[in-house]
Amino acid sequence: MKRKQPRVEEADEKDLKVEDHPKDWAAGIPGVYYSMKPAVEHMGVERTARTVLKMNQKDGFDCPSCAWPDPHKRKTFEFCENGAKAVTWEAAPVIIESDFWAEHSISELRQRSEYWLGMQGRLTEPLYKPAGEDHYRPVSWDEAFGIVGDKLKSLDSPDEAAFYTSGRSSNEAAFLYQLFARGYGTNNLPDCSNMCHESSGWAMGQTIGIGKATVTFDDYADADLIIIMGQNPGTNHPRMLTELEACKETGGQIVAVNPLPEAGLKRYKNPQKVRGVAGKGIEIADQFIQVRLGGDMALLQGVSKRVFEAEARNPGTVLDQAFLDEYCEGLDELRDYLLTLDEDTILEATGLRSEEIDELAARYIAADKVIITWAMGITQQKKGVATIKEMINLLLLRGNMGKRGAGASPIRGHSNVQGDRTMGIWEQMPPTFMDALGKEFGFEPPREHGADSVETIRRMRDGEVKAFVALGGNLVSAISDTQVAEKAFENTDLTVQISIKLNRSHLVTGKEALILPCKGRTEIDRQATGVQFVSVEDTVCAVHPSWGSVEPVSENLLSEVAIISRLARATIDGKIDADWEAFEHDYDLIREHISRVVEGCDDYNRKIRQEGGFILPNGPRDSRTFHTPTGKAVLTVNDLEYLVRPEGTLILQSLRSHDQWNTTIYGFNDRYRGVKKGRHVVFINPKDIIELGLEDGQNVDIHGVYDDGVDRVLRAFRVVSYPTARGCAASYYPEANVLVPLEQVAQGSNTPTSKQIIVRFEPSTHTAPSQHDSAAVAQQPEPDGFPERTPAGDREGINA
């Protein structure tokens, strides 16, 4: 029974509450309660059983949130709190009725929060906003595809279009999408990876020849030491905590490196074990290193320096010389650089004491099998690429590559972002892929590298990209420099969003705009040849099938594959040797093409039907084979650079609350950090609060500190005393994106540096905003060629 959208109240920041102490443990019975309560309330018992209990099962669907791998032996409850929330958000049988669009203008909807928008229900009919109008109106599928096809065919160059991809798309959809874009004639394929793990891909590709994890799922339990850097497993990938627990149970140690003492890095109460229900759970981190923002590179260099010093004191006992001689290059240059590195500089950059680094080095040297794992706390730094190269250096020194229980493990934050890249969603795929693609489909793919996410915004801003098509996602909220991004979207001729639910990217549009509603991963996908399944790749290179388990909320919905196939038929039918109609009817045909184009995917249809799917080949992990120019892993010398904050400022990072997934907001509580009924907060060390002349609970305006003459401001954010590293602060994403200039990116990867924002604070004279108001202001000259628009922070009720 489908229900109309419920009445959803916006949170009022005036009711914001902060608990005296943040939590010091994660999961437990509350994790189960907050997983199941919204699921049953919004979906009912039967639909909950058919979705949540089917998630991550071998005959079920893959979780649409994070990319954490599945164990070989699945438990009945193989899900986490945020995974259950993601399924509830997608599969709840609440739909947006047609009259909604006449009742609500786009201008009105832009005042609403991401939470309110998402809670209106599922999109079920194609929607079109004509030029000069302020309302969407329902249209037929044929009309929608015709509008897109006509616009794309009218552009002067294929490079005037960009095709964005979210990390939740399946392998089959991603492969067709990149084929559509390249058949059309462009490599403008920005994706969400550009904003998260692009730094990992660059660093690992240049040092070990592959940008993916060199560990398997089982390696976590077998490790002697796991070093967790720049990530918060308790919120962002909670199922990882079970494997950290397994490591501890087998005698392994865990070191957490993070500016914030997160609950999931302290103690874990496994709700599927007695001690997790009735007991205290298990301590996770044996050592917590509270590094300054941007100090991770210096910390790693300090540890590697100590490894070389220990080897000098006891030759032949510390370095894995046999491994280094056979498989690596660059050892002497690295040794010479690190042994002359100034210790005081390391301590200044990290904010640590020598004894803390000594302890980590001792743990590393004593461990035979070491995993280093990281996430966006590392990749979104200016020196993110160099920092990850230092992780590789440290691992290689003792042979922690290509052996059980050891290796490098970037944790992908979105369910199939890694699979999308494997399938060709990248603006600069290598010639081998392009050659195979062209041969398979009888055309010459474009060879000039396309635009990534940041470059796409630049080109939209400058009028060079006139049509933007998005396969999922919410780029206008996810990207940096919010005000510039919004103006860039408004500067296009057409924006197209293939989506499940309403979000801000549907409301910041080109002159014309389309929303194309699609089925979710939880829903049964029936096509002409029968029920179809799709496939996804997790963070350790395991590829497995995903079957929808519930009826779609509307018979009018199309699958992602069907939408892409019909877009291609409306735009490039006959231009390349591709049977788009057949692809829509039978996904096996897509996988046959994948098997001949994508390396490691040969015999795809057979292997994906094996129990548990299959593992993609990985040279460093499987055979200590490194696809670098010399065939060896590369130890690199990286000049130490760290952020120095001017007096009166702090270094701010953006982060998720516990009640959100990427830009999707499930509610206004951050249970582990003790924040309730609001998101407009900034976490600051109590000593820094005093030093800056502020007070806990005070409302402040947060100004970005830059040299470009633009005053980027967050208005009326509440100061929250929190045990962050000294000199550092934190605020929620995506609200804090307004403070990150578009040009502020990581060296090498072009990833926005959302973990290194210099800010200053002023007492706020503004009223705390409600959630439907924007608290962000960017005061800057209006660029030529842009339409006049009232800045979000000047809306009535914020600055009154």
C-alpha positions, 0 to 999 in steps of 0.5 A: 500500500503506497502512502502519500508523503507525511507531514515532516517538521523541520528541526529548529536550531533554537532547540539544539541540545548538547550532552555533557559528555560524548559517548565512549562506545559504539553500537550495542543495543541502541544500534539495533534499536535505532536500526529497526525502529525507523524501519518498522515505523516507515515500512511495516514489519513485512517490508522490513523483513524483506529488505533489512534481513535480506541486506548483504545476504548471498541471495539478497541485495548489497547494502546501498550505503558503504562498501565494507565487504561481506563475510564468507559466513553471513549472520542473520543480521548482516547489517548496521544502523546506517545501512538499515537507515539507508534501506528504510530511506529508499524502500519505504512505500511513500511516494510524491503525488503529482499534485505536489509539484503544482503546490510547491515551487522550486524557489520554495523547495530550495528553502527546505533542508535535505532531510525534509526533501528526502522525507517527502517520499519516492519520485515516481514520474519524470518531471520537467522544468521548462525554461523561465518557469519555477515549477516542475511538471510531470511528463511522459518518459518518451517526452523526457528522453526526447528533451535530453536527446534533442539538447545533447544532439544540438550542442556544438561539441560533445565536451559541452556535456558532462556525465556525473556518476554516484557511487551507488550505481551498479556495475552494469549501469556504470558500464553502460553509462560510460559507453553512452558518454564515450559513444556520444564523444566525451570523457567528461565523466566526473564522479563521487570518487573525485571528491573522496578516494582520488588521492588514494588512487593516485598515490597507490597507482604511482607506487604499487601500480594499483589504486585498490586495497591490497588486503582481503576480508580475512586479513583483518582478523589475521593482522598483528597490528592495524593502524586506522587513520583519518576515519570514523568506523562507528558511523561511516562503516560500522560493520568494520568494528566486527572485524576489528573485534576479531583482530583483538580476539586473536591477539592483534593490536589497533592504533587509532590516529585521528584528531577526534576521539570517536566512540567507534575507535574506543569501545565496541559493543557487538550486539550479536554477542553476550558481552556486547549486550550485557557486558562492556564490549571490547576496547578497540584502540590500544593506542590513540594518537590525537594528531593535528589536522594535516599532521599525518604525513609528518607522523608517518615520516617520523615512524619510518625514520625510527624504523631506519634508526632501529635498523642502524642500531641492529643491522639485519633485524628490522627491515625486510631486506630480502623483500626490498631488494627483490621487489622495491626501488628507492630505499637509499633515497628514502633513508637519506631523506628521513634520517636528516628530517628534523624531529622538532619539525615532526612534533610541530606538524603533528602536535604530538610528543616524541614518546607517542611516536616512539610507541607507535614505531615500537608497535610497528617494528614488533608486528610481523603483519600490519595493515594501514587503513584510511579514509577521507580524513587523509585523502581530503588534505592538501598533501593527501597523495603524499601522505598515502605514499608515506603509508606505502613507504612504511608498509614496504619497509617491513614487507607488509605487502602481498602476505596474509594479514598485511597490506594497504586498505583504503576504505571506500565510503560508497557502496559501488564507487570502486566498481564504477571506476573498474567499469570505466567511470573515470575521466582518464581511463588508460589506453588499454581500456579505451582500445578494448572498448573501441574494438568491442563496439566498433568506434573510436573512443575520445582520447583527450582526458575529460573533466573531473568533478571540480573541473566540471564545476569550473567549466559549468561556471565559465559556460563551457559545459552546457548540459549536465547529466547525473546518474544518482548523487547530489553534486551541488551539495557534495562539492566544495564552494557551495555558492560557486557550485550553485551559480555554475549549475544555474549557468547551464542550459539543461540539468538532468538528474536520475534519482530515487528521492528529492534532493538539493541538486533537483532545485539548483537547476539549469535553464531547463531541468529534468528528473528521471526517477529510477528503481532502487537496489532493494526493488525487484527489477523485471524486464522482458527476459525476466527478473534481473540482478546487478553486480557490485564491487566492494572495498577489497575487490570482491564482486558479487550479485545483488537481487532486489527483494521487494516490489517497486513503489510504482509500476512507472519506475524504470531501472538505471539500466533502462534509463541509460539505454533509452537515453542512448537510443534518443541520442546516439542510436546507430552511432556505435555498434551497441544494441541498447534495447537488448541491454535493457531487456537482458543484463547478461548481454551487458556482462558479456561485453564487460567480460571482453572489455574490463580487465579481470572480468573475463567469463563474468556471467559464470563467475558472478553466479558462483556463490559469493561472486568472485575476487578481481585480480590484484598484483601486489596482493596476489603475487607481489607483482607491481605494474609500475614502469620498472615493475617494482614498488616505489619508495618515494621521497616526499618533502614534508609540508604542513599547515601553519595556522595564523594567530587567532584561527583554527584548522577546521575539518568537515565530517558526517553526523551519525544521522546521515549518509553523505549528503542524505540526512536521516535526522538531526541527532549525532548520538555519539557526539551528544548533539541533538535537534540540530546540525549548526555546531562547531566542535572546538577544544575547550582550551582553544575556546578560552584562547580565542575568547569564546564561550561554550554554547555561544553562537559564532560566525565562521569565516574562511581565511583566504587570499582570494578576497571572498568572505565565505561565512557560516552564520550562527553556529553554536560552539561545542566544547569537545576534546578535539586536537588543539588548534583544530575544529570540526563542523558538519558536511555538507554545510561546511562546504561553503568554506572550501574554495573550489581551487583549494584541492589536494596536490595531484588528485584535485580532491577538495581539501575539506580537512584543512580549512583555516577559519576565524570566529566572530560572535554572531549577531544572527538568530540561530536558523531553522533547518530549512534556512541556509546558514551559509553566505559567500560574499563575492563579486557577481561574475559576468554572465551569471544571473542575479540571485539573492545570497542564501544567507540574506534570506528573510529570517536569517539576517533580519 
